[in-house]
Amino acid sequence: MKQRLVMVAVLLLVAGALVLAQPPQAPPATADGFVPVGALPQAEQLPAAPMVIAAYSVVWIVLIGYIWMLWRRLSKVERELADLARRVQNR
């Protein structure tokens, strides 16, 4: 249980850091119409690559953590079954 809390806390810290790392966006000067991305100043263009990399990183970290947690639980169950089998044989 403690490990889950630590994992969730780390995940929230990483997600919070990613959100806070983005500079605040000012509303566009021409909010009344469509402005193509190419016509926006460089400061207002938001590159997608860092967000995609961050999203995939979070997904992979969570997936690896989940698989690791399942592996540990399965190992514990296998040890308990082996112990139970030894107890049954000794009777």
N, CA, C and O atoms as a GROMACS GRO file, in nm:
protein
  364
    1MET      N    1   0.083  -0.119   0.000
    1MET     CA    2   0.000   0.000   0.000
    1MET      C    3   0.087   0.125   0.000
    1MET      O    4   0.060   0.223  -0.069
    2LYS      N    5   0.195   0.117   0.080
    2LYS     CA    6   0.284   0.233   0.088
    2LYS      C    7   0.351   0.258  -0.047
    2LYS      O    8   0.372   0.373  -0.086
    3GLN      N    9   0.385   0.149  -0.116
    3GLN     CA   10   0.449   0.164  -0.246
    3GLN      C   11   0.354   0.228  -0.347
    3GLN      O   12   0.396   0.308  -0.431
    4ARG      N   13   0.227   0.194  -0.338
    4ARG     CA   14   0.129   0.256  -0.428
    4ARG      C   15   0.122   0.406  -0.404
    4ARG      O   16   0.118   0.485  -0.498
    5LEU      N   17   0.120   0.444  -0.276
    5LEU     CA   18   0.114   0.586  -0.244
    5LEU      C   19   0.237   0.659  -0.295
    5LEU      O   20   0.227   0.771  -0.346
    6VAL      N   21   0.353   0.596  -0.281
    6VAL     CA   22   0.476   0.657  -0.331
    6VAL      C   23   0.470   0.670  -0.483
    6VAL      O   24   0.508   0.773  -0.538
    7MET      N   25   0.421   0.564  -0.551
    7MET     CA   26   0.412   0.568  -0.697
    7MET      C   27   0.316   0.677  -0.743
    7MET      O   28   0.344   0.749  -0.838
    8VAL      N   29   0.202   0.689  -0.676
    8VAL     CA   30   0.105   0.792  -0.712
    8VAL      C   31   0.162   0.930  -0.684
    8VAL      O   32   0.140   1.023  -0.763
    9ALA      N   33   0.233   0.947  -0.574
    9ALA     CA   34   0.292   1.076  -0.541
    9ALA      C   35   0.396   1.116  -0.646
    9ALA      O   36   0.400   1.231  -0.688
   10VAL      N   37   0.479   1.021  -0.688
   10VAL     CA   38   0.579   1.050  -0.790
   10VAL      C   39   0.512   1.086  -0.922
   10VAL      O   40   0.554   1.179  -0.990
   11LEU      N   41   0.408   1.012  -0.956
   11LEU     CA   42   0.336   1.041  -1.081
   11LEU      C   43   0.274   1.180  -1.077
   11LEU      O   44   0.281   1.254  -1.175
   12LEU      N   45   0.214   1.217  -0.964
   12LEU     CA   46   0.154   1.350  -0.952
   12LEU      C   47   0.261   1.459  -0.957
   12LEU      O   48   0.238   1.565  -1.015
   13LEU      N   49   0.376   1.434  -0.896
   13LEU     CA   50   0.483   1.533  -0.901
   13LEU      C   51   0.534   1.553  -1.043
   13LEU      O   52   0.558   1.666  -1.086
   14VAL      N   53   0.550   1.443  -1.118
   14VAL     CA   54   0.596   1.454  -1.256
   14VAL      C   55   0.492   1.527  -1.340
   14VAL      O   56   0.527   1.615  -1.420
   15ALA      N   57   0.366   1.491  -1.324
   15ALA     CA   58   0.260   1.557  -1.401
   15ALA      C   59   0.251   1.705  -1.365
   15ALA      O   60   0.234   1.790  -1.453
   16GLY      N   61   0.263   1.737  -1.237
   16GLY     CA   62   0.259   1.877  -1.195
   16GLY      C   63   0.377   1.956  -1.250
   16GLY      O   64   0.361   2.072  -1.290
   17ALA      N   65   0.494   1.894  -1.252
   17ALA     CA   66   0.611   1.962  -1.306
   17ALA      C   67   0.594   1.989  -1.455
   17ALA      O   68   0.635   2.094  -1.504
   18LEU      N   69   0.535   1.894  -1.525
   18LEU     CA   70   0.514   1.914  -1.669
   18LEU      C   71   0.413   2.026  -1.695
   18LEU      O   72   0.430   2.105  -1.789
   19VAL      N   73   0.310   2.033  -1.614
   19VAL     CA   74   0.210   2.138  -1.631
   19VAL      C   75   0.269   2.274  -1.597
   19VAL      O   76   0.246   2.371  -1.668
   20LEU      N   77   0.344   2.280  -1.489
   20LEU     CA   78   0.401   2.408  -1.447
   20LEU      C   79   0.516   2.452  -1.535
   20LEU      O   80   0.552   2.570  -1.534
   21ALA      N   81   0.575   2.361  -1.610
   21ALA     CA   82   0.688   2.396  -1.697
   21ALA      C   83   0.643   2.476  -1.819
   21ALA      O   84   0.723   2.545  -1.881
   22GLN      N   85   0.516   2.467  -1.854
   22GLN     CA   86   0.465   2.540  -1.969
   22GLN      C   87   0.443   2.686  -1.932
   22GLN      O   88   0.381   2.715  -1.830
   23PRO      N   89   0.493   2.780  -2.014
   23PRO     CA   90   0.471   2.922  -1.984
   23PRO      C   91   0.323   2.957  -2.003
   23PRO      O   92   0.255   2.896  -2.085
   24PRO      N   93   0.273   3.054  -1.927
   24PRO     CA   94   0.133   3.092  -1.943
   24PRO      C   95   0.107   3.149  -2.083
   24PRO      O   96   0.189   3.222  -2.138
   25GLN      N   97  -0.006   3.114  -2.138
   25GLN     CA   98  -0.041   3.159  -2.273
   25GLN      C   99  -0.125   3.286  -2.264
   25GLN      O  100  -0.224   3.293  -2.192
   26ALA      N  101  -0.084   3.385  -2.339
   26ALA     CA  102  -0.162   3.509  -2.347
   26ALA      C  103  -0.270   3.490  -2.454
   26ALA      O  104  -0.246   3.423  -2.554
   27PRO      N  105  -0.388   3.548  -2.435
   27PRO     CA  106  -0.491   3.534  -2.538
   27PRO      C  107  -0.445   3.604  -2.666
   27PRO      O  108  -0.378   3.707  -2.661
   28PRO      N  109  -0.481   3.548  -2.781
   28PRO     CA  110  -0.440   3.610  -2.907
   28PRO      C  111  -0.502   3.749  -2.923
   28PRO      O  112  -0.612   3.777  -2.875
   29ALA      N  113  -0.427   3.835  -2.992
   29ALA     CA  114  -0.473   3.973  -3.012
   29ALA      C  115  -0.599   3.976  -3.098
   29ALA      O  116  -0.685   4.063  -3.079
   30THR      N  117  -0.611   3.884  -3.191
   30THR     CA  118  -0.729   3.880  -3.277
   30THR      C  119  -0.815   3.761  -3.238
   30THR      O  120  -0.818   3.660  -3.309
   31ALA      N  121  -0.883   3.771  -3.126
   31ALA     CA  122  -0.965   3.662  -3.075
   31ALA      C  123  -1.097   3.648  -3.151
   31ALA      O  124  -1.173   3.555  -3.126
   32ASP      N  125  -1.125   3.739  -3.242
   32ASP     CA  126  -1.253   3.736  -3.311
   32ASP      C  127  -1.252   3.651  -3.438
   32ASP      O  128  -1.358   3.632  -3.497
   33GLY      N  129  -1.137   3.601  -3.482
   33GLY     CA  130  -1.134   3.524  -3.606
   33GLY      C  131  -1.026   3.418  -3.605
   33GLY      O  132  -0.946   3.408  -3.512
   34PHE      N  133  -1.024   3.339  -3.711
   34PHE     CA  134  -0.927   3.231  -3.724
   34PHE      C  135  -0.793   3.287  -3.768
   34PHE      O  136  -0.785   3.369  -3.860
   35VAL      N  137  -0.688   3.243  -3.701
   35VAL     CA  138  -0.552   3.282  -3.738
   35VAL      C  139  -0.474   3.154  -3.761
   35VAL      O  140  -0.462   3.073  -3.669
   36PRO      N  141  -0.420   3.133  -3.882
   36PRO     CA  142  -0.341   3.012  -3.908
   36PRO      C  143  -0.218   3.007  -3.816
   36PRO      O  144  -0.165   3.110  -3.776
   37VAL      N  145  -0.176   2.886  -3.785
   37VAL     CA  146  -0.062   2.870  -3.695
   37VAL      C  147   0.063   2.934  -3.753
   37VAL      O  148   0.145   2.990  -3.679
   38GLY      N  149   0.080   2.927  -3.882
   38GLY     CA  150   0.197   2.986  -3.945
   38GLY      C  151   0.202   3.137  -3.932
   38GLY      O  152   0.309   3.197  -3.939
   39ALA      N  153   0.085   3.200  -3.912
   39ALA     CA  154   0.081   3.346  -3.900
   39ALA      C  155   0.102   3.394  -3.757
   39ALA      O  156   0.116   3.513  -3.734
   40LEU      N  157   0.104   3.303  -3.662
   40LEU     CA  158   0.124   3.342  -3.522
   40LEU      C  159   0.271   3.372  -3.496
   40LEU      O  160   0.359   3.316  -3.561
   41PRO      N  161   0.297   3.461  -3.403
   41PRO     CA  162   0.436   3.485  -3.365
   41PRO      C  163   0.496   3.358  -3.303
   41PRO      O  164   0.423   3.275  -3.250
   42GLN      N  165   0.628   3.344  -3.309
   42GLN     CA  166   0.695   3.225  -3.259
   42GLN      C  167   0.666   3.201  -3.110
   42GLN      O  168   0.658   3.086  -3.068
   43ALA      N  169   0.650   3.306  -3.033
   43ALA     CA  170   0.624   3.292  -2.889
   43ALA      C  171   0.489   3.228  -2.861
   43ALA      O  172   0.470   3.169  -2.755
   44GLU      N  173   0.394   3.237  -2.953
   44GLU     CA  174   0.260   3.183  -2.932
   44GLU      C  175   0.242   3.045  -2.993
   44GLU      O  176   0.137   2.983  -2.973
   45GLN      N  177   0.339   2.996  -3.068
   45GLN     CA  178   0.329   2.862  -3.126
   45GLN      C  179   0.372   2.760  -3.021
   45GLN      O  180   0.473   2.778  -2.953
   46LEU      N  181   0.296   2.654  -3.008
   46LEU     CA  182   0.321   2.551  -2.908
   46LEU      C  183   0.365   2.424  -2.979
   46LEU      O  184   0.285   2.361  -3.048
   47PRO      N  185   0.491   2.385  -2.964
   47PRO     CA  186   0.536   2.262  -3.029
   47PRO      C  187   0.474   2.139  -2.962
   47PRO      O  188   0.462   2.132  -2.840
   48ALA      N  189   0.435   2.044  -3.044
   48ALA     CA  190   0.366   1.926  -2.991
   48ALA      C  191   0.463   1.819  -2.942
   48ALA      O  192   0.426   1.738  -2.857
   49ALA      N  193   0.584   1.817  -2.993
   49ALA     CA  194   0.678   1.709  -2.960
   49ALA      C  195   0.702   1.695  -2.809
   49ALA      O  196   0.696   1.582  -2.760
   50PRO      N  197   0.729   1.802  -2.734
   50PRO     CA  198   0.751   1.782  -2.590
   50PRO      C  199   0.630   1.723  -2.518
   50PRO      O  200   0.645   1.643  -2.426
   51MET      N  201   0.510   1.762  -2.558
   51MET     CA  202   0.390   1.709  -2.494
   51MET      C  203   0.369   1.562  -2.528
   51MET      O  204   0.329   1.484  -2.442
   52VAL      N  205   0.395   1.525  -2.652
   52VAL     CA  206   0.380   1.385  -2.693
   52VAL      C  207   0.482   1.299  -2.620
   52VAL      O  208   0.448   1.190  -2.571
   53ILE      N  209   0.606   1.346  -2.611
   53ILE     CA  210   0.710   1.271  -2.541
   53ILE      C  211   0.674   1.258  -2.393
   53ILE      O  212   0.691   1.150  -2.335
   54ALA      N  213   0.626   1.363  -2.332
   54ALA     CA  214   0.587   1.357  -2.190
   54ALA      C  215   0.471   1.260  -2.170
   54ALA      O  216   0.472   1.183  -2.074
   55ALA      N  217   0.374   1.263  -2.258
   55ALA     CA  218   0.258   1.173  -2.244
   55ALA      C  219   0.300   1.028  -2.258
   55ALA      O  220   0.260   0.943  -2.178
   56TYR      N  221   0.381   0.997  -2.359
   56TYR     CA  222   0.428   0.860  -2.376
   56TYR      C  223   0.516   0.818  -2.259
   56TYR      O  224   0.509   0.702  -2.216
   57SER      N  225   0.598   0.908  -2.206
   57SER     CA  226   0.683   0.875  -2.092
   57SER      C  227   0.598   0.839  -1.971
   57SER      O  228   0.626   0.741  -1.902
   58VAL      N  229   0.496   0.917  -1.945
   58VAL     CA  230   0.408   0.890  -1.830
   58VAL      C  231   0.339   0.756  -1.848
   58VAL      O  232   0.330   0.677  -1.754
   59VAL      N  233   0.289   0.729  -1.968
   59VAL     CA  234   0.220   0.603  -1.994
   59VAL      C  235   0.315   0.485  -1.974
   59VAL      O  236   0.278   0.385  -1.911
   60TRP      N  237   0.437   0.495  -2.027
   60TRP     CA  238   0.533   0.386  -2.012
   60TRP      C  239   0.574   0.366  -1.867
   60TRP      O  240   0.586   0.252  -1.821
   61ILE      N  241   0.594   0.473  -1.794
   61ILE     CA  242   0.631   0.462  -1.653
   61ILE      C  243   0.520   0.394  -1.573
   61ILE      O  244   0.547   0.307  -1.491
   62VAL      N  245   0.396   0.434  -1.597
   62VAL     CA  246   0.283   0.373  -1.528
   62VAL      C  247   0.271   0.225  -1.566
   62VAL      O  248   0.248   0.141  -1.480
   63LEU      N  249   0.287   0.194  -1.694
   63LEU     CA  250   0.276   0.056  -1.740
   63LEU      C  251   0.386  -0.031  -1.679
   63LEU      O  252   0.358  -0.142  -1.634
   64ILE      N  253   0.509   0.017  -1.678
   64ILE     CA  254   0.619  -0.059  -1.619
   64ILE      C  255   0.597  -0.077  -1.469
   64ILE      O  256   0.623  -0.184  -1.416
   65GLY      N  257   0.550   0.026  -1.402
   65GLY     CA  258   0.520   0.014  -1.260
   65GLY      C  259   0.411  -0.088  -1.233
   65GLY      O  260   0.420  -0.164  -1.137
   66TYR      N  261   0.309  -0.090  -1.315
   66TYR     CA  262   0.200  -0.186  -1.298
   66TYR      C  263   0.249  -0.329  -1.321
   66TYR      O  264   0.215  -0.419  -1.244
   67ILE      N  265   0.328  -0.349  -1.425
   67ILE     CA  266   0.381  -0.483  -1.453
   67ILE      C  267   0.473  -0.527  -1.339
   67ILE      O  268   0.470  -0.644  -1.299
   68TRP      N  269   0.554  -0.437  -1.287
   68TRP     CA  270   0.643  -0.469  -1.175
   68TRP      C  271   0.562  -0.508  -1.052
   68TRP      O  272   0.596  -0.604  -0.982
   69MET      N  273   0.455  -0.435  -1.026
   69MET     CA  274   0.369  -0.465  -0.911
   69MET      C  275   0.305  -0.603  -0.928
   69MET      O  276   0.299  -0.681  -0.833
   70LEU      N  277   0.255  -0.634  -1.049
   70LEU     CA  278   0.197  -0.766  -1.074
   70LEU      C  279   0.300  -0.876  -1.059
   70LEU      O  280   0.269  -0.982  -1.005
   71TRP      N  281   0.421  -0.854  -1.104
   71TRP     CA  282   0.528  -0.952  -1.094
   71TRP      C  283   0.559  -0.983  -0.948
   71TRP      O  284   0.577  -1.099  -0.911
   72ARG      N  285   0.565  -0.880  -0.865
   72ARG     CA  286   0.592  -0.900  -0.722
   72ARG      C  287   0.479  -0.978  -0.656
   72ARG      O  288   0.504  -1.069  -0.577
   73ARG      N  289   0.356  -0.941  -0.687
   73ARG     CA  290   0.241  -1.012  -0.628
   73ARG      C  291   0.238  -1.158  -0.672
   73ARG      O  292   0.209  -1.246  -0.591
   74LEU      N  293   0.266  -1.184  -0.799
   74LEU     CA  294   0.266  -1.320  -0.850
   74LEU      C  295   0.376  -1.402  -0.783
   74LEU      O  296   0.356  -1.519  -0.752
   75SER      N  297   0.492  -1.342  -0.762
   75SER     CA  298   0.600  -1.412  -0.693
   75SER      C  299   0.558  -1.449  -0.551
   75SER      O  300   0.588  -1.559  -0.505
   76LYS      N  301   0.490  -1.361  -0.484
   76LYS     CA  302   0.443  -1.388  -0.347
   76LYS      C  303   0.342  -1.502  -0.348
   76LYS      O  304   0.349  -1.591  -0.262
   77VAL      N  305   0.249  -1.502  -0.442
   77VAL     CA  306   0.149  -1.608  -0.450
   77VAL      C  307   0.217  -1.741  -0.481
   77VAL      O  308   0.180  -1.844  -0.424
   78GLU      N  309   0.317  -1.741  -0.571
   78GLU     CA  310   0.387  -1.865  -0.604
   78GLU      C  311   0.461  -1.919  -0.482
   78GLU      O  312   0.462  -2.040  -0.459
   79ARG      N  313   0.523  -1.830  -0.402
   79ARG     CA  314   0.590  -1.876  -0.280
   79ARG      C  315   0.490  -1.935  -0.182
   79ARG      O  316   0.517  -2.038  -0.120
   80GLU      N  317   0.375  -1.871  -0.167
   80GLU     CA  318   0.272  -1.923  -0.076
   80GLU      C  319   0.220  -2.058  -0.124
   80GLU      O  320   0.195  -2.147  -0.042
   81LEU      N  321   0.202  -2.075  -0.254
   81LEU     CA  322   0.156  -2.204  -0.307
   81LEU      C  323   0.261  -2.313  -0.285
   81LEU      O  324   0.226  -2.426  -0.251
   82ALA      N  325   0.387  -2.281  -0.305
   82ALA     CA  326   0.493  -2.379  -0.282
   82ALA      C  327   0.497  -2.418  -0.135
   82ALA      O  328   0.515  -2.535  -0.102
   83ASP      N  329   0.481  -2.322  -0.046
   83ASP     CA  330   0.478  -2.349   0.097
   83ASP      C  331   0.358  -2.437   0.132
   83ASP      O  332   0.371  -2.532   0.211
   84LEU      N  333   0.245  -2.407   0.076
   84LEU     CA  334   0.125  -2.486   0.101
   84LEU      C  335   0.142  -2.628   0.049
   84LEU      O  336   0.099  -2.723   0.114
   85ALA      N  337   0.204  -2.645  -0.068
   85ALA     CA  338   0.227  -2.778  -0.123
   85ALA      C  339   0.319  -2.857  -0.032
   85ALA      O  340   0.296  -2.976  -0.011
   86ARG      N  341   0.423  -2.794   0.024
   86ARG     CA  342   0.513  -2.861   0.117
   86ARG      C  343   0.438  -2.904   0.244
   86ARG      O  344   0.459  -3.014   0.295
   87ARG      N  345   0.351  -2.818   0.293
   87ARG     CA  346   0.273  -2.851   0.413
   87ARG      C  347   0.180  -2.971   0.388
   87ARG      O  348   0.166  -3.059   0.474
   88VAL      N  349   0.117  -2.974   0.271
   88VAL     CA  350   0.026  -3.083   0.237
   88VAL      C  351   0.103  -3.214   0.225
   88VAL      O  352   0.055  -3.318   0.271
   89GLN      N  353   0.222  -3.211   0.165
   89GLN     CA  354   0.303  -3.333   0.150
   89GLN      C  355   0.352  -3.385   0.283
   89GLN      O  356   0.365  -3.506   0.300
   90ASN      N  357   0.379  -3.297   0.377
   90ASN     CA  358   0.430  -3.338   0.508
   90ASN      C  359   0.322  -3.399   0.597
   90ASN      O  360   0.356  -3.460   0.698
   91ARG      N  361   0.199  -3.385   0.564
   91ARG     CA  362   0.090  -3.442   0.646
   91ARG      C  363   0.079  -3.586   0.629
   91ARG      O  364  -0.007  -3.649   0.690
   0.00000   0.00000   0.00000
